[in-house]
Amino acid sequence: MDPELRELYQQVILDHHRHPRNHRDLEDANRRAEGYNPLCGDRINVELRLGPDGVVEDVGFSGQGCAICTASASMMTECVKGKSADDARALFEGFHDLLTEESYEEARATDLGKLAVFAGVREFPVRVKCATLPWHTFRSALDQEGRLVSTE
Ligand code: ZN
């Protein structure tokens, strides 16, 4: 990873860790799920309000996670709010590929916008689950499976 992106990665993660966005309970949520990553101990609750037209009208998270988990949850809420459920799922697919595909083509990362800084997590495989847990939990909330999501 080039030094500039690494620098940006650290800044963005730290900023979202210290000042998480949408870190709150949603009074009028109609979807929720709970996620757990036993590898790190991250626990997270994701709540959202899905509109009748399938748009994620609002989303919030709570729980206790490490810096990467918290930062990822914070950025996720910013990125999915206002998106259709389908677009949000597609974003997760792209994000997941960024973190897990061995031969990821960097050009694809432009579709991810600011989420692309998480490419830095690839260098720390044990942290990948920290970064993807909020998304897995979000998707479970969308599907309204209502069960505990575990990365194991
Ligand atoms: Zn973690």
Residues whose N, C-alpha, C, O or C-beta is under 5 A from the ligand:
A	BS01	ZN	C40 D42 C66 C69 C130
